[in-house]
């Protein structure tokens, strides 16, 4: 009977070291599995999740002054997102490209708060093109293009492949 009572148990120190080693190993495995899922970069395919159109009927251009020095072109841009879903990525900037022909074009960043077009809505916004910008462009604005810059997982992506263009910008009534 004396031999059976002399069994020795694992010391508390060794047991603690084993538990810590198992915990650290499990943490490393979880980190290796989950971190790539959280931080994978966004690809251009994320852009396909957003839908919008540039409304040719409501988008137009008008001259606000007959005085050539103080002349301002007002470009009215209508963005239609009526077919959009609520779970689309967040648009942070709309890139508005003004084109006067002859290769003269300017790109303007318009904050989403200025061009606030929520999914399921259509809105028309005005943008004034100053005489200085008109001179830089070499004439009247005759074509506009627009595309969104979206944010997903704290990364911004310019969705240039979604660019919508109106080739002949009509005069506003």
Buried (B, 14 or more C-beta within 10 A) or exposed (E): EEEEEEEEEEEEEEEEEEEEEEEEEEEEEEEEEEEEEEEEEBEEEBBEBBBBBBBBEBBBBBBBEEEEEEBBBBBBBBBBBEEBEEEBBEBBBBBBBBBBEEEEBBEBEBEBEEBEBEBEEBBBBEBEBEBEBBEBBEEBBBBBBBBBBBBBEEEEBBBBEBBBBBEEBEEBE
